[in-house]
Amino acid sequence: MGISRQQFEQIQRRLDGNKSRAVAVLAIPEPRRSVTNKIILGIDPSLRGTGYGVIAMGKPFPTVLAQGTIVCPKDWARSRCLAHIAQTLRAVLREHQPTVCAVEGLFFAQNLKTAIIMGEARGAAMAVIAEAGLDIYEIATRKVKQAIVGYGAAQKIAVAKMVQRMLNLAELPEPDAADALALALVQARENFQTILTAPKRI
């Protein structure tokens, strides 16, 4: 079956049009492995209260550059909470330029809905951190408590008090921020190979 010259020209125009369409490719930066990990970000993800803490290595003890809790009210939709978590962490990254991140390890939730919601918050945080090109290390909660307090089932208040002491803070940090700072402290120790086995890189 033959085609007319006009039909041939129409086909040619369609093909040329397809070639001119640019395909957008998002460039994901490589982790900053060549940089000494002197500024460390800790993240304790949660939909309603994501804790974060940034420390800078120094003597006689690390310095806290930033700490806090990303609070999302109960009447906020989950999508709004996830956006707020991402926006806040992007601002923290821009201001303090950490070189590595430690995030709380996965836990086994009996409630499937709770596990899904926690996973969403964790995913929102990790996507922002990975987007910035940081190495991300996962540290189990029991390991953090063991390293900071000396007891893997320690209460949050015990962790907060020890973090306050180790970082020479004037006030007791909020529970979620304290957990995030504890993660950063454990990662800092791991960098110098002084305790336990290395965290899992993700």
Backbone bond lengths (Angstrom), bond angles and torsions (degrees), N, CA, C in turn:
res aa  C-N    CA-C-N  psi(-1)  N-CA   C-N-CA  omega(-1)  CA-C   N-CA-C  phi
1 M - - - 1.471 - - 1.519 109.23 -
2 G 1.361 116.86 123.34 1.450 120.65 -179.41 1.514 111.84 -88.91
3 I 1.349 115.75 164.38 1.456 121.45 176.27 1.512 109.09 -125.43
4 S 1.307 116.08 151.29 1.455 120.26 -179.17 1.523 110.36 -76.93
5 R 1.341 115.92 165.97 1.467 120.82 178.31 1.534 110.33 -61.20
6 Q 1.320 116.33 -38.59 1.462 120.78 -179.63 1.528 110.81 -63.54
7 Q 1.344 116.62 -42.52 1.460 120.64 177.91 1.522 110.92 -64.64
8 F 1.345 116.27 -39.32 1.463 120.38 178.43 1.535 110.49 -61.63
9 E 1.322 117.59 -43.44 1.461 121.96 -179.31 1.533 110.98 -65.36
10 Q 1.338 115.76 -36.84 1.465 118.90 177.78 1.535 111.08 -64.65
11 I 1.334 116.80 -42.97 1.467 121.31 178.16 1.521 110.29 -62.57
12 Q 1.359 115.83 -41.77 1.467 120.38 -179.41 1.527 111.09 -62.78
13 R 1.335 117.47 -40.27 1.464 121.59 179.56 1.526 110.90 -64.35
14 R 1.336 116.42 -40.02 1.463 120.73 179.06 1.534 110.73 -64.04
15 L 1.331 115.61 -43.07 1.468 119.41 179.60 1.521 111.17 -64.16
16 D 1.330 116.54 -43.36 1.467 120.62 179.13 1.521 111.00 -63.50
17 G 1.340 115.83 -36.48 1.468 119.77 179.01 1.505 111.72 -65.33
18 N 1.339 117.51 -39.43 1.467 121.49 178.92 1.511 111.61 -65.42
19 K 1.351 116.72 -36.00 1.457 120.40 -179.77 1.520 112.31 -66.47
20 S 1.343 116.20 -31.17 1.459 120.01 -174.98 1.514 113.34 -80.52
21 R 1.323 117.35 -8.98 1.458 119.97 -178.91 1.524 110.02 -76.03
22 A 1.295 114.85 119.61 1.471 119.36 -178.72 1.521 109.99 -79.87
23 V 1.294 116.07 141.29 1.458 121.73 177.04 1.525 108.01 -101.39
24 A 1.336 117.25 119.13 1.459 121.22 -178.35 1.523 109.69 -79.67
25 V 1.316 115.85 126.24 1.454 121.62 178.52 1.526 108.30 -121.49
26 L 1.325 116.30 122.16 1.457 120.68 -179.98 1.525 109.47 -79.83
27 A 1.315 115.74 124.96 1.466 120.49 179.36 1.524 109.37 -84.26
28 I 1.319 116.46 118.20 1.456 121.34 176.90 1.528 107.99 -96.99
29 P 1.328 117.81 120.27 1.461 119.24 -176.76 1.519 112.58 -66.65
30 E 1.327 114.80 149.17 1.454 119.60 173.82 1.520 108.87 -73.02
31 P 1.348 117.99 145.25 1.468 120.18 176.45 1.515 111.39 -56.45
32 R 1.335 115.33 149.45 1.461 121.37 -176.69 1.522 111.15 -82.56
33 R 1.320 116.46 66.86 1.457 119.64 -174.06 1.527 112.70 -71.77
34 S 1.341 117.03 -23.10 1.454 119.46 -176.09 1.528 112.59 -81.60
35 V 1.320 116.95 -7.99 1.457 121.35 -176.93 1.525 110.35 -93.69
36 T 1.303 116.95 133.76 1.454 120.67 176.48 1.520 109.00 -64.50
37 N 1.320 115.97 134.39 1.461 120.16 -175.46 1.526 110.78 -80.84
38 K 1.314 115.79 78.82 1.462 120.56 -178.97 1.522 112.57 -95.87
39 I 1.327 117.06 -20.98 1.468 121.52 177.72 1.518 107.69 -120.68
40 I 1.320 115.73 119.62 1.464 121.38 -170.71 1.524 110.53 -120.98
41 L 1.315 115.81 133.78 1.464 122.78 177.79 1.517 109.34 -105.83
42 G 1.321 116.70 128.98 1.458 122.07 173.32 1.511 109.71 -109.55
43 I 1.337 116.33 138.82 1.461 121.37 -178.61 1.525 109.99 -130.37
44 D 1.333 116.51 126.50 1.461 123.08 174.01 1.530 106.77 -114.66
45 P 1.344 118.18 90.44 1.462 120.56 -169.28 1.523 114.73 -75.80
46 S 1.323 114.77 140.64 1.458 122.91 174.91 1.526 107.40 -162.11
47 L 1.318 117.99 146.22 1.458 120.20 -176.50 1.517 112.13 -62.71
48 R 1.320 117.62 -43.27 1.464 120.71 -175.35 1.526 113.89 -94.85
49 G 1.323 117.51 -15.37 1.458 119.09 -178.41 1.517 111.60 -157.61
50 T 1.325 117.11 81.00 1.469 121.66 178.09 1.521 109.28 -83.62
51 G 1.330 115.68 119.80 1.451 119.73 178.09 1.515 110.85 -87.32
52 Y 1.328 116.10 145.28 1.464 120.62 175.46 1.526 109.56 -141.34
53 G 1.311 114.85 151.59 1.457 120.06 178.25 1.518 109.40 -153.61
54 V 1.328 116.46 136.19 1.462 121.92 179.10 1.518 108.32 -121.44
55 I 1.327 116.34 125.80 1.458 120.28 178.41 1.521 109.69 -124.07
56 A 1.332 114.76 150.33 1.466 122.04 174.82 1.520 107.93 -113.53
57 M 1.307 116.74 131.68 1.444 120.78 -178.92 1.526 110.93 -66.40
58 G 1.328 115.79 141.13 1.455 120.44 179.43 1.511 110.88 -174.90
59 K 1.301 116.82 174.20 1.459 122.99 179.39 1.522 109.33 -119.88
60 P 1.328 118.78 142.41 1.468 126.26 8.30 1.528 114.15 -81.61
61 F 1.336 117.25 -8.98 1.467 120.38 179.42 1.527 108.67 -149.10
62 P 1.320 118.59 160.54 1.471 120.62 177.66 1.530 111.19 -63.77
63 T 1.321 114.86 156.77 1.463 121.79 178.59 1.529 109.49 -106.06
64 V 1.319 116.53 136.22 1.466 121.01 176.51 1.526 108.80 -83.42
65 L 1.318 116.08 119.40 1.461 121.38 177.41 1.522 111.83 -89.78
66 A 1.316 115.53 -32.77 1.475 120.34 -179.44 1.515 109.03 -163.01
67 Q 1.312 115.67 148.81 1.454 121.51 174.53 1.520 108.37 -158.02
68 G 1.312 115.51 155.21 1.457 118.09 178.33 1.514 111.79 167.09
69 T 1.331 113.41 -177.76 1.464 121.05 178.92 1.523 108.54 -127.43
70 I 1.312 116.58 128.26 1.465 121.48 176.99 1.524 107.05 -84.67
71 V 1.307 115.77 97.36 1.469 121.91 -173.37 1.525 110.52 -89.70
72 C 1.320 115.66 131.90 1.466 122.03 175.35 1.529 108.63 -124.20
73 P 1.333 118.31 115.71 1.469 121.22 -178.75 1.526 112.82 -57.06
74 K 1.316 115.34 155.00 1.469 120.86 -177.06 1.521 113.17 -64.15
75 D 1.339 117.17 -24.06 1.465 118.69 -178.48 1.534 112.24 -85.94
76 W 1.325 117.64 -0.35 1.458 120.29 176.39 1.524 110.18 -78.97
77 A 1.319 115.91 141.68 1.469 120.10 173.25 1.523 109.44 -67.13
78 R 1.323 116.65 153.53 1.467 119.79 -178.77 1.525 111.45 -59.07
79 S 1.320 116.70 -38.99 1.463 119.64 -179.01 1.530 111.22 -61.95
80 R 1.329 116.26 -37.34 1.466 119.67 178.55 1.522 110.72 -67.45
81 C 1.319 116.56 -38.19 1.465 121.21 178.37 1.524 110.64 -63.39
82 L 1.319 116.61 -44.83 1.462 121.01 -178.82 1.526 110.51 -62.57
83 A 1.332 116.53 -40.54 1.464 120.39 178.01 1.525 110.63 -64.75
84 H 1.322 116.85 -40.57 1.470 121.57 -179.67 1.532 110.84 -65.03
85 I 1.323 116.42 -41.18 1.468 120.58 177.43 1.526 109.86 -60.47
86 A 1.324 116.05 -47.94 1.465 120.42 -177.92 1.525 111.65 -64.03
87 Q 1.318 117.21 -44.77 1.465 120.85 -178.43 1.526 111.49 -63.98
88 T 1.327 116.77 -42.23 1.459 120.28 -179.20 1.518 111.09 -65.65
89 L 1.320 117.20 -44.70 1.463 120.29 -179.93 1.531 111.43 -65.61
90 R 1.308 117.57 -35.02 1.470 119.40 176.38 1.533 110.11 -62.22
91 A 1.323 116.65 -40.41 1.470 120.39 178.73 1.530 110.92 -65.14
92 V 1.332 117.10 -41.04 1.466 121.37 177.73 1.527 110.54 -62.19
93 L 1.318 116.65 -43.27 1.466 121.37 179.22 1.527 111.62 -62.83
94 R 1.324 116.23 -43.52 1.470 119.89 -179.88 1.527 111.21 -62.69
95 E 1.320 116.03 -41.08 1.470 119.65 -174.57 1.520 112.96 -75.30
96 H 1.334 117.51 -40.19 1.464 119.77 -170.01 1.528 114.74 -109.54
97 Q 1.319 118.55 -13.71 1.461 122.39 174.45 1.532 113.88 51.29
98 P 1.335 118.48 53.64 1.472 119.35 176.62 1.528 110.48 -64.70
99 T 1.320 116.04 159.05 1.459 120.79 -177.74 1.522 112.85 -110.24
100 V 1.320 117.07 -10.90 1.461 121.01 179.67 1.522 108.09 -153.55
101 C 1.330 116.54 154.48 1.466 120.93 -179.34 1.526 109.95 -130.47
102 A 1.322 115.65 138.37 1.465 122.19 172.90 1.521 107.61 -114.21
103 V 1.326 116.72 127.79 1.459 121.86 -178.30 1.525 109.30 -121.67
104 E 1.326 115.26 146.99 1.458 119.66 179.73 1.528 110.50 -61.73
105 G 1.324 116.07 136.60 1.454 121.22 -179.30 1.512 112.48 -68.13
106 L 1.330 115.45 162.31 1.456 121.57 178.38 1.523 111.04 -63.67
107 F 1.326 115.08 148.92 1.452 119.95 176.46 1.521 108.58 -127.01
108 F 1.321 116.25 163.79 1.458 120.53 -179.00 1.524 109.25 -97.34
109 A 1.343 115.48 110.80 1.457 120.91 -179.77 1.520 109.85 -96.73
110 Q 1.314 116.06 135.85 1.456 120.55 177.91 1.521 111.13 -73.07
111 N 1.323 116.41 -29.35 1.457 121.28 -179.56 1.531 109.24 -94.01
112 L 1.325 116.85 117.63 1.454 121.62 -176.70 1.527 111.80 -61.93
113 K 1.331 116.82 -41.38 1.462 120.38 -179.77 1.520 110.69 -61.83
114 T 1.340 117.30 -42.40 1.460 121.22 178.28 1.521 110.75 -61.65
115 A 1.325 116.30 -42.05 1.462 120.72 -179.97 1.523 111.25 -62.82
116 I 1.328 116.84 -40.92 1.463 121.07 179.69 1.522 110.64 -64.96
117 I 1.331 116.44 -45.52 1.462 120.70 -179.44 1.528 111.15 -62.98
118 M 1.329 116.26 -43.66 1.457 120.42 177.47 1.525 110.68 -62.46
119 G 1.328 115.94 -38.17 1.455 119.93 178.68 1.522 112.30 -65.01
120 E 1.318 116.40 -35.89 1.463 120.23 177.81 1.527 110.75 -64.40
121 A 1.331 116.96 -45.03 1.462 120.86 179.53 1.527 110.67 -63.92
122 R 1.304 115.30 -43.33 1.468 120.95 178.52 1.532 110.96 -61.67
123 G 1.344 115.53 -42.70 1.456 120.14 179.27 1.518 112.74 -64.31
124 A 1.339 116.76 -40.75 1.462 120.57 178.96 1.526 110.58 -61.94
125 A 1.325 116.25 -43.02 1.468 120.80 -179.85 1.527 111.15 -67.31
126 M 1.325 116.62 -46.71 1.458 120.38 -175.60 1.526 111.82 -67.32
127 A 1.320 117.28 -33.84 1.467 120.09 178.83 1.530 110.63 -62.93
128 V 1.334 116.39 -41.70 1.466 120.74 179.47 1.532 110.23 -65.54
129 I 1.337 116.58 -43.00 1.458 120.75 -178.78 1.533 110.01 -65.47
130 A 1.324 116.95 -45.54 1.467 120.27 179.38 1.524 111.18 -64.41
131 E 1.329 116.62 -37.01 1.456 122.08 178.40 1.527 111.09 -59.19
132 A 1.348 116.27 -32.87 1.461 121.51 -179.62 1.522 112.47 -81.56
133 G 1.334 117.61 -5.92 1.451 121.07 175.99 1.516 115.45 87.16
134 L 1.330 118.15 17.53 1.460 120.89 179.85 1.522 110.92 -84.91
135 D 1.328 116.28 146.96 1.455 120.41 165.52 1.522 107.43 -68.70
136 I 1.334 117.48 139.67 1.461 121.91 178.80 1.522 108.28 -118.59
137 Y 1.326 115.97 129.00 1.455 121.41 179.15 1.523 109.52 -119.84
138 E 1.317 115.20 136.22 1.462 122.13 -179.07 1.529 108.73 -101.04
139 I 1.330 116.08 128.15 1.457 120.69 -179.61 1.528 108.47 -125.77
140 A 1.315 116.31 127.04 1.463 121.31 -179.29 1.519 111.04 -63.66
141 T 1.327 115.90 144.59 1.462 121.30 -178.55 1.523 111.95 -57.47
142 R 1.311 117.32 -43.21 1.472 120.33 -179.45 1.521 111.42 -63.57
143 K 1.316 115.88 -35.76 1.462 119.55 179.29 1.524 110.91 -66.64
144 V 1.340 115.81 -39.74 1.468 120.19 178.42 1.521 110.03 -62.68
145 K 1.327 116.50 -47.33 1.466 120.33 -179.38 1.530 111.25 -63.83
146 Q 1.323 115.86 -39.68 1.462 120.24 178.89 1.528 110.30 -62.88
147 A 1.329 116.26 -42.21 1.458 120.46 -177.87 1.526 112.49 -71.36
148 I 1.316 117.12 -36.36 1.471 120.45 -174.79 1.519 112.01 -87.74
149 V 1.330 116.45 -45.55 1.471 121.17 -173.70 1.526 112.17 -102.78
150 G 1.340 115.98 -27.83 1.451 119.69 -176.16 1.515 113.28 95.89
151 Y 1.356 115.17 8.32 1.467 120.50 -177.71 1.518 107.78 -147.03
152 G 1.345 117.02 120.10 1.455 122.14 -173.44 1.509 116.18 -67.58
153 A 1.350 117.47 -15.45 1.468 120.65 179.92 1.529 110.89 -112.49
154 A 1.322 117.07 25.51 1.467 121.28 -177.99 1.524 111.51 -62.60
155 Q 1.337 116.18 150.50 1.457 122.37 177.72 1.532 110.08 -76.34
156 K 1.338 115.36 159.52 1.459 120.93 -179.35 1.529 112.31 -57.87
157 I 1.318 116.90 -38.32 1.455 120.25 -177.56 1.529 110.75 -64.60
158 A 1.338 116.10 -35.67 1.459 120.07 178.50 1.530 110.79 -66.40
159 V 1.330 115.57 -40.57 1.458 120.25 177.24 1.523 110.20 -63.18
160 A 1.327 116.91 -45.26 1.463 121.21 -178.67 1.528 111.57 -61.51
161 K 1.324 116.89 -42.07 1.465 120.50 -179.45 1.524 111.72 -65.98
162 M 1.329 116.43 -39.69 1.457 119.20 179.49 1.521 111.35 -70.24
163 V 1.337 116.76 -38.08 1.464 120.90 176.49 1.532 109.94 -62.22
164 Q 1.326 116.32 -42.66 1.463 120.53 177.28 1.528 111.02 -57.75
165 R 1.302 115.68 -42.65 1.464 120.80 -179.53 1.531 111.82 -68.93
166 M 1.332 116.40 -45.52 1.466 120.66 -176.78 1.524 112.75 -67.14
167 L 1.323 116.44 -29.62 1.464 120.87 -178.22 1.525 112.79 -103.39
168 N 1.343 115.27 4.04 1.467 120.71 177.53 1.534 111.85 54.87
169 L 1.334 115.77 46.84 1.463 121.05 -179.26 1.521 110.87 -85.58
170 A 1.315 116.27 142.37 1.463 120.92 -179.58 1.524 111.28 -69.84
171 E 1.340 116.65 -33.17 1.457 121.20 -177.91 1.527 110.53 -124.95
172 L 1.311 114.99 155.92 1.458 121.17 177.70 1.530 108.93 -68.76
173 P 1.324 118.97 126.27 1.472 119.74 179.18 1.522 111.47 -70.11
174 E 1.331 116.08 155.32 1.458 120.93 175.67 1.532 108.79 -61.10
175 P 1.340 117.73 151.72 1.470 120.82 -174.20 1.527 114.93 -52.57
176 D 1.332 117.42 -47.79 1.472 119.83 -177.63 1.524 111.42 -70.07
177 A 1.335 116.37 -38.83 1.462 119.97 176.68 1.519 110.51 -66.42
178 A 1.343 116.90 -37.52 1.462 121.24 178.26 1.525 110.73 -62.36
179 D 1.326 116.87 -41.87 1.466 120.31 178.07 1.532 111.06 -63.09
180 A 1.334 116.05 -39.64 1.464 120.19 178.82 1.534 111.02 -66.16
181 L 1.325 116.62 -41.87 1.464 120.57 177.65 1.528 110.76 -64.85
182 A 1.331 116.07 -37.17 1.465 120.22 177.40 1.526 110.46 -62.45
183 L 1.318 117.03 -41.17 1.462 121.10 176.87 1.528 110.87 -60.37
184 A 1.332 116.17 -44.38 1.465 120.37 179.27 1.526 111.08 -63.22
185 L 1.326 116.79 -39.62 1.461 120.85 179.35 1.524 111.77 -64.64
186 V 1.320 116.30 -42.71 1.461 119.89 179.21 1.526 109.98 -64.99
187 Q 1.329 116.85 -41.79 1.462 120.09 177.70 1.528 110.28 -62.47
188 A 1.322 116.98 -38.66 1.465 120.89 178.34 1.517 110.66 -61.70
189 R 1.310 117.29 -42.48 1.462 121.12 178.41 1.517 110.76 -66.03
190 E 1.343 115.75 -39.07 1.455 119.15 -179.76 1.525 110.92 -63.55
191 N 1.345 116.25 -35.29 1.463 119.71 179.38 1.520 111.41 -59.95
192 F 1.309 116.56 -30.46 1.460 121.08 -179.15 1.520 111.72 -102.67
193 Q 1.345 116.04 10.16 1.460 122.80 173.03 1.528 112.62 52.96
194 T 1.320 116.48 45.22 1.465 119.41 -179.33 1.516 112.84 -99.94
195 I 1.355 118.33 -17.94 1.455 118.89 -179.52 1.518 111.86 -144.07
196 L 1.304 115.95 148.18 1.453 123.80 166.44 1.517 114.22 52.64
197 T 1.304 115.88 -173.54 1.453 121.21 178.03 1.522 109.88 -89.59
198 A 1.329 116.05 161.48 1.451 120.50 -175.35 1.527 112.44 -64.47
199 P 1.352 117.65 144.22 1.470 120.26 175.68 1.523 109.89 -64.64
200 K 1.315 115.27 162.21 1.457 121.13 179.25 1.517 109.80 -83.43
201 R 1.334 116.51 124.55 1.457 120.51 178.07 1.517 109.04 -82.87
202 I 1.327 117.05 133.27 1.464 121.18 -178.73 1.524 110.12 -126.47
